[in-house]
């Protein structure tokens, strides 16, 4: 799924701005024909979540309806026209001029519809119905009842009742794009890279397969060419390798040919690098790399989970300042804009599906399994060409104590490996679970909070429990490990001496002691603090004010004491 670009063969326009909006609390819109045009609407900003834009929208999860009008440029005649949604949470039904053109389930990943041959006019009305309601057979699940409630004890009484610890923001949350490309065009490009000493190789595979292509790779002082039928390779002498310290990007142009004539072309930045797990090490370009960074959320006041470019820039600036080199896309794939900047700025990314809080009751299991397969395919299809993406994470904190869990994840692992054989694959385990799937996964990721949720208030005791469990897991699976979450809720400005829970001093000491333990284990390959910034959650007695305060920065990006401590530890 190629992101729309502008060149002599391709054009696009964003449909961002103010749309018409109407909530449908009685779910009567389809019956009453709202797809033929909305009445009695109010304006809403797109992209953005709807929850913080309206007082009556905060806890309303849908269904709701959006409407906008767009004009198709005269110059697009004779081309294929597409409509691309970068993220709609959670269910989307789409009508064009009263004709239903399709549906999609799942937030955080793009989907598109071809409009060529449909009832597209020069002036058009687009209507989108969005349903973000929680259900146990959705991914991520919500409103779970029955025997698995014990696993969700910390969220059971929350409002809304998610089975995950972040707010279930709804709406059209990333840009909607209308774009055109030639009738005969490139549909997909897959780039893989390899190294041989000082030289590199770039391999390009295109869809449709077997099409004649010409590729051009440009660096600062080098230009390389190759051609082939559906695939081609370029050998680069003295290659500039992509890495956090030197995130060098080549410009790759793929031209679709008809004889000597170019009929379509697509240009993208690419990085030449390799990534693999070998023994107890994670090797980037055959050199060991240690991950320092965060779990984080796409979360900000008013815009919710909506694309917010200034916040993206600020977050990267803060990560650079603190000495981080990596992050995990907790707990869903982030925007393509975020991923593009990771390539450009040199951050290493563990890319994670939206499968957070999975459980393995038979009710709805087959549907959840199908959705996990869908989201795995969509994520890899979208992000496979990013040099910043060094691993795929299949899930976060699944409640994987039932026998079915291991074959469930074996199937997902095999799917991910068939789609991309170049990156390691993992999942992230919860406290209290020995994840049997680590047996076949490429490395281990786990979230641990000894000294917070367990051994509360006792940092040293918690660190001893952590050390013992890390040793046990390594002895069991003999694989390297990233601690992908550890942290402590911290009220900004709360102080205590000696340190006590919720104070800034406690958070700083907690993180320091955990990092000391991690650095003492040669099989540990990374440390990701939870969380980079405070973020919105549902309401409940364990979340004061509806926030998770484990950020080392506040929600508006002000540093706590722990941020300065991490900077000392990470920039030494």
HELIX and SHEET records of a PDB file:
HELIX    1   1 UNK A   34  UNK A   36  5                                   3    
HELIX    2   2 UNK A   55  UNK A   57  5                                   3    
HELIX    3   3 UNK A   74  UNK A   76  5                                   3    
HELIX    4   4 UNK A  147  UNK A  152  5                                   6    
HELIX    5   5 UNK A  309  UNK A  322  1                                  14    
HELIX    6   6 UNK A  336  UNK A  345  1                                  10    
HELIX    7   7 UNK A  365  UNK A  383  1                                  19    
HELIX    8   8 UNK A  404  UNK A  419  1                                  16    
HELIX    9   9 UNK A  436  UNK A  439  5                                   4    
HELIX   10  10 UNK A  459  UNK A  477  1                                  19    
HELIX   11  11 UNK A  504  UNK A  519  1                                  16    
HELIX   12  12 UNK A  544  UNK A  546  5                                   3    
HELIX   13  13 UNK A  561  UNK A  570  1                                  10    
SHEET    1   A 4 UNK A  11  UNK A  14  0                                        
SHEET    2   A 4 UNK A 176  UNK A 181 -1                                        
SHEET    3   A 4 UNK A  80  UNK A  85 -1                                        
SHEET    4   A 4 UNK A 111  UNK A 114 -1                                        
SHEET    1   B 6 UNK A  42  UNK A  46  0                                        
SHEET    2   B 6 UNK A  17  UNK A  23 -1                                        
SHEET    3   B 6 UNK A  62  UNK A  71 -1                                        
SHEET    4   B 6 UNK A 123  UNK A 131 -1                                        
SHEET    5   B 6 UNK A  91  UNK A  96 -1                                        
SHEET    6   B 6 UNK A  99  UNK A 105 -1                                        
SHEET    1   C 2 UNK A  88  UNK A  89  0                                        
SHEET    2   C 2 UNK A 171  UNK A 172 -1                                        
SHEET    1   D 3 UNK A 188  UNK A 196  0                                        
SHEET    2   D 3 UNK A 199  UNK A 207 -1                                        
SHEET    3   D 3 UNK A 231  UNK A 236 -1                                        
SHEET    1   E 4 UNK A 223  UNK A 229  0                                        
SHEET    2   E 4 UNK A 212  UNK A 218 -1                                        
SHEET    3   E 4 UNK A 250  UNK A 258 -1                                        
SHEET    4   E 4 UNK A 261  UNK A 270 -1                                        
SHEET    1   F 2 UNK A 242  UNK A 243  0                                        
SHEET    2   F 2 UNK A 246  UNK A 247 -1                                        
SHEET    1   G 3 UNK A 275  UNK A 278  0                                        
SHEET    2   G 3 UNK A 281  UNK A 284 -1                                        
SHEET    3   G 3 UNK A 287  UNK A 288 -1                                        
SHEET    1   H 9 UNK A 291  UNK A 295  0                                        
SHEET    2   H 9 UNK A 326  UNK A 328  1                                        
SHEET    3   H 9 UNK A 348  UNK A 352  1                                        
SHEET    4   H 9 UNK A 389  UNK A 396  1                                        
SHEET    5   H 9 UNK A 424  UNK A 429  1                                        
SHEET    6   H 9 UNK A 444  UNK A 447  1                                        
SHEET    7   H 9 UNK A 481  UNK A 485  1                                        
SHEET    8   H 9 UNK A 524  UNK A 529  1                                        
SHEET    9   H 9 UNK A 291  UNK A 295  1                                        
SHEET    1   I 2 UNK A 535  UNK A 536  0                                        
SHEET    2   I 2 UNK A 547  UNK A 548 -1                                        
END                                                                             
